[in-house]
Amino acid sequence: MKDSMKYTIRQLQKRIDRACRSAGRDPDSVTVVLATKTVPSERILEASSFGYNIVAENRIQEAEEKIAALGDCWQELEWHFIGHLQSNKVNKVVRFASMVQSIDRMKIVRKMHRRLEKLDQSIDVLVQVNVSGESSKYGIDPSSAIPFIEKVANFDRLRIKGLMTIGLFSDDWPRVRAGFRLLKELRDEIDARSIPEVEMKHLSMGMTNDFEIAIEEGATMIRLGRAVFGERDTPDSYYWPGIETS
Protein backbone atom coordinates (compact mmCIF):
# COMPACT_ATOMS: atom_id res chain seq x y z
CA MET A 1 0.00 0.00 0.00
CA LYS A 2 2.79 2.41 0.90
CA ASP A 3 4.59 1.71 -2.39
CA SER A 4 1.32 2.49 -4.21
CA MET A 5 0.98 5.78 -2.36
CA LYS A 6 4.62 6.61 -3.07
CA TYR A 7 4.08 6.05 -6.80
CA THR A 8 0.86 8.08 -6.80
CA ILE A 9 2.49 11.03 -5.07
CA ARG A 10 5.55 10.86 -7.32
CA GLN A 11 3.33 11.03 -10.42
CA LEU A 12 1.24 13.78 -8.88
CA GLN A 13 4.33 15.84 -8.09
CA LYS A 14 5.45 15.49 -11.70
CA ARG A 15 2.14 16.99 -12.83
CA ILE A 16 2.52 19.84 -10.34
CA ASP A 17 6.07 20.47 -11.53
CA ARG A 18 4.96 20.54 -15.20
CA ALA A 19 2.16 22.99 -14.46
CA CYS A 20 4.59 25.23 -12.58
CA ARG A 21 7.11 25.16 -15.41
CA SER A 22 4.33 26.03 -17.86
CA ALA A 23 3.54 29.09 -15.76
CA GLY A 24 7.16 29.99 -15.08
CA ARG A 25 6.75 29.29 -11.38
CA ASP A 26 8.82 27.58 -8.73
CA PRO A 27 7.14 24.29 -7.68
CA ASP A 28 7.96 25.18 -4.08
CA SER A 29 5.48 28.06 -4.37
CA VAL A 30 2.59 25.56 -4.51
CA THR A 31 1.47 23.73 -1.36
CA VAL A 32 -0.58 20.54 -1.48
CA VAL A 33 -3.41 20.52 1.05
CA LEU A 34 -4.88 17.06 1.58
CA ALA A 35 -8.67 17.09 1.24
CA THR A 36 -9.30 14.15 3.56
CA LYS A 37 -13.09 13.81 3.61
CA THR A 38 -13.94 10.09 4.07
CA VAL A 39 -10.23 9.19 4.17
CA PRO A 40 -9.24 6.94 7.12
CA SER A 41 -6.68 8.28 9.58
CA GLU A 42 -4.07 5.65 8.68
CA ARG A 43 -4.14 6.77 5.03
CA ILE A 44 -3.66 10.37 6.13
CA LEU A 45 -0.56 9.37 8.08
CA GLU A 46 0.68 7.44 5.07
CA ALA A 47 0.44 10.52 2.86
CA SER A 48 2.09 12.67 5.53
CA SER A 49 5.09 10.33 5.55
CA PHE A 50 5.79 11.54 2.00
CA GLY A 51 5.70 15.20 3.00
CA TYR A 52 2.04 16.09 2.61
CA ASN A 53 1.23 17.08 6.18
CA ILE A 54 -1.48 19.73 5.77
CA VAL A 55 -4.89 18.16 6.30
CA ALA A 56 -8.15 19.87 5.35
CA GLU A 57 -11.53 18.69 6.58
CA ASN A 58 -15.03 19.71 5.49
CA ARG A 59 -16.96 18.56 8.56
CA ILE A 60 -16.16 19.19 12.21
CA GLN A 61 -17.45 15.82 13.43
CA GLU A 62 -15.35 13.92 10.92
CA ALA A 63 -12.26 15.92 11.90
CA GLU A 64 -12.86 15.20 15.57
CA GLU A 65 -13.24 11.48 14.92
CA LYS A 66 -9.97 11.34 12.99
CA ILE A 67 -8.10 13.37 15.59
CA ALA A 68 -9.30 10.97 18.28
CA ALA A 69 -8.21 7.98 16.18
CA LEU A 70 -4.77 9.51 15.56
CA GLY A 71 -3.98 9.97 19.24
CA ASP A 72 -0.83 12.03 19.83
CA CYS A 73 0.00 11.83 16.10
CA TRP A 74 -2.67 14.41 15.26
CA GLN A 75 -0.40 17.22 16.44
CA GLU A 76 2.22 16.27 13.84
CA LEU A 77 -0.20 17.48 11.16
CA GLU A 78 -1.39 20.97 10.28
CA TRP A 79 -5.20 21.06 10.24
CA HIS A 80 -7.28 23.36 8.06
CA PHE A 81 -11.05 23.64 7.84
CA ILE A 82 -12.46 24.10 4.34
CA GLY A 83 -16.18 23.39 4.78
CA HIS A 84 -19.15 25.67 5.33
CA LEU A 85 -18.82 26.71 8.97
CA GLN A 86 -21.97 26.81 11.06
CA SER A 87 -22.08 29.21 13.99
CA ASN A 88 -22.71 26.41 16.49
CA LYS A 89 -19.45 24.75 15.41
CA VAL A 90 -17.15 27.74 15.87
CA ASN A 91 -16.06 26.75 19.37
CA LYS A 92 -15.05 23.33 18.09
CA VAL A 93 -13.15 24.40 14.99
CA VAL A 94 -10.79 26.70 16.89
CA ARG A 95 -9.71 23.75 19.04
CA PHE A 96 -7.89 22.02 16.19
CA ALA A 97 -7.65 24.22 13.08
CA SER A 98 -4.68 26.47 12.40
CA MET A 99 -6.50 27.93 9.39
CA VAL A 100 -10.14 28.29 8.37
CA GLN A 101 -10.34 28.69 4.60
CA SER A 102 -14.07 29.31 4.34
CA ILE A 103 -14.82 32.66 5.99
CA ASP A 104 -17.78 34.27 4.21
CA ARG A 105 -20.15 35.70 6.84
CA MET A 106 -19.78 38.40 9.47
CA LYS A 107 -21.84 36.34 11.91
CA ILE A 108 -19.08 33.71 11.88
CA VAL A 109 -16.35 36.36 12.10
CA ARG A 110 -17.87 37.94 15.20
CA LYS A 111 -18.47 34.65 16.96
CA MET A 112 -15.03 33.31 16.14
CA HIS A 113 -13.41 36.52 17.35
CA ARG A 114 -15.24 36.37 20.67
CA ARG A 115 -14.22 32.77 21.21
CA LEU A 116 -10.59 33.44 20.31
CA GLU A 117 -10.50 36.39 22.72
CA LYS A 118 -11.63 34.11 25.54
CA LEU A 119 -8.91 31.61 24.62
CA ASP A 120 -6.32 34.36 24.03
CA GLN A 121 -5.61 32.88 20.60
CA SER A 122 -5.52 33.97 16.98
CA ILE A 123 -6.19 32.02 13.79
CA ASP A 124 -5.28 32.35 10.12
CA VAL A 125 -8.24 32.67 7.75
CA LEU A 126 -8.95 32.83 4.05
CA VAL A 127 -12.01 34.57 2.67
CA GLN A 128 -14.09 32.31 0.46
CA VAL A 129 -15.22 33.90 -2.80
CA ASN A 130 -17.83 32.43 -5.13
CA VAL A 131 -16.21 33.11 -8.50
CA SER A 132 -18.46 30.73 -10.45
CA GLY A 133 -21.71 32.41 -9.43
CA GLU A 134 -23.33 29.03 -8.82
CA SER A 135 -26.12 29.11 -6.24
CA SER A 136 -24.93 25.74 -4.88
CA LYS A 137 -21.63 27.27 -3.80
CA TYR A 138 -20.91 29.19 -0.64
CA GLY A 139 -18.71 32.28 -0.59
CA ILE A 140 -18.78 36.04 -0.97
CA ASP A 141 -19.75 37.54 -4.31
CA PRO A 142 -16.58 38.97 -5.90
CA SER A 143 -18.12 42.45 -5.94
CA SER A 144 -18.59 42.29 -2.15
CA ALA A 145 -15.20 40.82 -1.28
CA ILE A 146 -13.26 44.04 -0.67
CA PRO A 147 -15.77 45.72 1.70
CA PHE A 148 -16.16 42.38 3.50
CA ILE A 149 -12.40 42.04 3.98
CA GLU A 150 -12.16 45.64 5.21
CA LYS A 151 -14.71 44.76 7.91
CA VAL A 152 -13.05 41.49 8.87
CA ALA A 153 -9.70 43.27 9.19
CA ASN A 154 -11.05 45.05 12.28
CA PHE A 155 -11.25 41.72 14.15
CA ASP A 156 -7.63 41.25 15.12
CA ARG A 157 -7.95 37.64 16.29
CA LEU A 158 -8.56 36.62 12.68
CA ARG A 159 -5.46 37.00 10.53
CA ILE A 160 -6.50 37.32 6.89
CA LYS A 161 -3.99 35.48 4.72
CA GLY A 162 -5.68 35.37 1.32
CA LEU A 163 -8.60 34.02 -0.67
CA MET A 164 -10.18 30.65 -1.37
CA THR A 165 -12.62 29.44 -3.99
CA ILE A 166 -14.22 26.26 -5.23
CA GLY A 167 -13.90 26.34 -9.00
CA LEU A 168 -16.68 25.75 -11.48
CA PHE A 169 -17.62 22.07 -11.61
CA SER A 170 -17.36 21.72 -15.37
CA ASP A 171 -15.16 20.44 -18.17
CA ASP A 172 -15.58 23.81 -19.88
CA TRP A 173 -11.95 24.59 -19.09
CA PRO A 174 -11.91 28.20 -20.39
CA ARG A 175 -14.73 29.03 -17.95
CA VAL A 176 -12.96 27.20 -15.14
CA ARG A 177 -9.79 29.17 -15.90
CA ALA A 178 -11.72 32.44 -16.01
CA GLY A 179 -12.93 31.85 -12.45
CA PHE A 180 -9.43 31.24 -11.15
CA ARG A 181 -8.15 34.26 -13.03
CA LEU A 182 -10.88 36.39 -11.45
CA LEU A 183 -9.74 35.31 -7.97
CA LYS A 184 -6.13 36.16 -8.81
CA GLU A 185 -7.15 39.59 -10.11
CA LEU A 186 -9.20 40.18 -6.98
CA ARG A 187 -6.26 39.17 -4.81
CA ASP A 188 -4.01 41.60 -6.68
CA GLU A 189 -6.53 44.42 -6.27
CA ILE A 190 -6.84 43.80 -2.54
CA ASP A 191 -3.07 43.60 -2.18
CA ALA A 192 -2.65 46.93 -3.98
CA ARG A 193 -4.95 48.60 -1.45
CA SER A 194 -2.57 47.71 1.43
CA ILE A 195 -5.43 47.20 3.87
CA PRO A 196 -4.00 47.17 7.43
CA GLU A 197 -3.75 43.69 8.96
CA VAL A 198 -4.53 42.01 5.62
CA GLU A 199 -1.95 39.81 3.91
CA MET A 200 -2.78 38.39 0.48
CA LYS A 201 -0.31 35.53 0.77
CA HIS A 202 -2.46 32.62 -0.40
CA LEU A 203 -4.76 31.71 -3.23
CA SER A 204 -6.38 28.40 -2.31
CA MET A 205 -7.95 27.14 -5.52
CA GLY A 206 -7.89 24.00 -7.59
CA MET A 207 -8.85 20.43 -6.80
CA THR A 208 -8.21 17.07 -8.45
CA ASN A 209 -10.04 17.92 -11.68
CA ASP A 210 -8.57 21.36 -12.26
CA PHE A 211 -5.46 21.92 -10.12
CA GLU A 212 -3.12 22.34 -13.09
CA ILE A 213 -5.21 25.20 -14.45
CA ALA A 214 -5.32 26.70 -10.95
CA ILE A 215 -1.53 26.55 -10.71
CA GLU A 216 -1.18 28.27 -14.08
CA GLU A 217 -3.48 31.03 -12.78
CA GLY A 218 -1.55 31.58 -9.56
CA ALA A 219 -2.74 29.08 -6.92
CA THR A 220 -0.47 28.81 -3.89
CA MET A 221 -2.57 26.06 -2.28
CA ILE A 222 -4.27 23.21 -4.13
CA ARG A 223 -6.74 21.00 -2.26
CA LEU A 224 -6.32 17.42 -3.41
CA GLY A 225 -8.23 14.35 -2.30
CA ARG A 226 -8.87 11.86 -5.10
CA ALA A 227 -5.54 12.68 -6.75
CA VAL A 228 -3.82 11.27 -3.65
CA PHE A 229 -6.26 8.79 -2.14
CA GLY A 230 -8.30 7.58 -5.12
CA GLU A 231 -12.02 7.73 -5.78
CA ARG A 232 -14.46 8.22 -2.91
CA ASP A 233 -17.70 6.35 -2.33
CA THR A 234 -19.36 9.48 -0.91
CA PRO A 235 -20.46 12.09 -3.50
CA ASP A 236 -19.55 15.75 -3.20
CA SER A 237 -23.25 16.54 -2.66
CA TYR A 238 -22.80 15.16 0.87
CA TYR A 239 -20.42 18.04 1.57
CA TRP A 240 -21.83 20.72 -0.74
CA PRO A 241 -25.62 20.43 -0.98
CA GLY A 242 -26.88 20.76 -4.53
CA ILE A 243 -23.63 19.60 -6.12
CA GLU A 244 -23.69 16.19 -7.74
CA THR A 245 -20.27 16.16 -9.42
CA SER A 246 -17.65 13.99 -7.73
N, C-alpha and C positions, 0 to 999 in steps of 0.2 A: 504493500500500500504506500509506504513512504517513497519507494522508488518511483511509483506512478505519480505521486504528488511532485516529486523533484522534477520529473520530466515535464509535467504540465506547467510548472512555474518557470522552468527554463524556456519553454516555447512561448509562454506568455511574455516573459521579459524581452524576448527577441522581437515580438510584435510592438511592445512599448518602445524599444530602442529604435525600431524602424520608423515609427510614427514621429518620434522626437527628431530623428535625422531629417525626415521630410520637412519638418517645421523649423529646422535649424536650432533645435533646443538641446540642452544637456539632459540626458535621461535622469540624472539625479534631481532635476527640478520637478519631477512627477512622483508623487507618493501614492502607492497602492493602499487603499482602505478596504479591508475585507468586509463585504456585506454578508453577514453570517446568519441571516434569518434561516431557520430550520436546520442549520448545520450543527452537528453534535460537538460538544466541547473538545473531545479528543482530536477531531479533525481541525479545529481551530488551533490547537497546540501544534499539530503537525505542520500546518502552514506557517506558524510563527517560527518554527525551527529553521525555516528557510529565509527568514528576515522580514516576513510580513506580519508585523506585530500590532498594527492598528486595527481594532475590531469595531465594526459599526452595527448596531442593532436598531430594529424598527419598533420593537415592542418592549416595554419595561419588564413585563412579567417574564418574557423569554430571556432577557438579559439577566434578570435576577436568578433564574433557574440555572443558567450556564455558569454564572459566577459561583453559585453554591456548589455546583458539580466540580468546578476547577480547584476549589480549596484555596490554598495560599498562592497557587499559580496565577490566579486572576490578576494579581498586582503586577505581574511581569508584562502584561499587555496594556496598551493604551485604548481606552474605551470611548467611542463616540456614539451619540444618539442621532439617528437620521430620520426617525419616523415623525408622524404628526403628534405633537405633544399636547396631551390634555392637561387642564389646569390641576386636576386632582392627582396627577402623577409627577408634578414638579418636585415635590419633596423627595421622591424616590430617585429621580434622574440625577440630582446633584450629588447623591451618595456615591455614584460610580463613574459618571461621565466626566471626562476632562474637556470635552467639546460637545455642544449641541449644535447640529448643523441645520436645524429646521425652525429657526425663529421667524415667525411671521405674524404675530399678534401682540399688541401692547398688553393685553390681559396676562399673557404668559410672561412677558418681560417684567411686569410689575410684581407678579407673584414670585418669580424666580429671584428677583432682586431682594425682596423681603426675606426669603428663606436664606439666601447667601449672606445677608447681613447678620442674621441670627447665628449662622455658623462661622462668621468671620472668614468667608471664602470668596473667591472669584472664579469665573469660568469663562473659557473661550467660546464664542458663538459665531455662527455664520447665519446670515439672513437668507432665507429661502425665497427665491423669485420664480414666479410662474411665467417662464418665457414662451411656453407653447400656447398659452391662452386656453388650455383645455379645462373644462369645468370639473373634471375628475381629479385635477391636480391641486394640491395645496400650494401656498406661497403668495407673496406680495405681487401685485401687478407691477410691471417694470416702471410705469409712470408714477407709482407711489413709493418706489424704493428709497429715493433720496430723502424725502421728508420723514419717512419711517425711520431710517438710519439716524437722522439728526435727532429724533426723539429718543431712540434707544441709547444714543451716545451719552445721554444725561444720567444713565443708570450705571454707575461706575463699577458695579460688581460683575457686569457683563462686558467682556472685552471683545469687541467686534473685530474679527480677523478676516472677513471676506464674505463671499457670496456662494450660495449653493442653488442648483436647480436639478430637476428631473427632466431630462430631455424628452422631446416628442417621441411617443411610441409609434414608430413608423419606419418603413424602409424607403421613404422619400428622403434620401440622404441630403439633398440641398436644403430642404426645410429643417431637418435635424441640425445641420451645420449653421443655418441662419439663427436658430435659437441659441446655440452656444456662442456664436459671434455677438449676439445681442447682450448676453451676460458679460462677455469680455469688455464690450464697449461701455456698458454700465459701470463695471468695475473701474475702468479708466477714468470715467467722468467723476465718480465719487472720489477716487484718489486725487484727482486734480483739484478738488475742492478743499483738500487738507482739513477735513472736519476733525476737531479735537477729539482725541481718544478713539479714533477710528483708523484701523490699519487694514488696507486691502491686500493682504498677503496671499489669500487663498481663493481659488476658483474651484469649487468642488462640483464637477460635472463629468458625465460620462459613466456608462455602466457596460456590461458585457457586450451588448449589441453595438455600441457606438463610441467606445472609449478612444479609439484611434482618431476619430473626427474631433472629439473633445480635446485631445492632446494637441492636435494641429491648430485648434482655436484658442489654446492657452490654458487648459486645465492644469492645475497644480495637484489636485487630488482626484483620483478616479476610484469609484466605488464598485468593486468587482466581487461577485458571488459565484455565478455559474462558471465563469472563466477559470476559477480556481478549484471549485468543489464539484462541478458537474451540475446536471439538471436537477431541479427541485420537483418534488411531488406537489407542493403547495403553490397555487397560482398567485400571481402578484395582486389579484383582486382581494386576497385575504389581508394584504397590507395596505393597499390603496383602493378603497371602495370605488367601483365603477370602472376599474381598469382590468381588462381580461388578458392582455398580452403578458407572456411569461418570458 
